[in-house]
């Protein structure tokens, strides 16, 4: 695990990891795209997941 200094670092890292999951796990790809990759920030992604 890496130390993250800002929320932007957190979101950037999360999106990069989600992209890897989407590429390597075809069954999860559409969910990962809809819940993480389609959003510009963590708040938007979280709101989508909770709704």
N, C-alpha and C positions, 0 to 999 in steps of 0.2 A: 504494500500500500504506500502511496506517495503522500507527502504532506502538501496540502493545498492551502494557499494563502488567501485566496479571494473566492467569492461565489462564482465569478466568471470562470475561474480555473476548474471549479467543481463541475459546472454545467458542461464545459468543453470536454472534460475528461469523461463524464458520464455519456455524452453523445458519441465520443470516439469508441467507448466500450460497447455501447448499444449498436453501433455500426458493425463492429466485429461479430457480435451475436447475430445480427440480422443476416450477415453474409454466411455464417457458419451453421446456422440453425434454420433451415427453410420453414419448418413448422411454426416458428416464433416470429418469423420475419415481418408479417403484416401487423402483428400486435406491437412489436418493438417500434416499427415505423409509426404507427398511429399514436402510441403512448409516449414516445420519446423523440424520435427523429423529426416528427412533423411540427415540433414546438420550438419556439425561439428562446424560451427560458424555463427554469425549473417550475416556477409558479404556474405557468400555463400547462405544463405537463402534469403536474400534480392535480390541478383542477380537472383536467380531462379524466384522469384515472379515478378520482373520487366521485365524479358525476355519474 
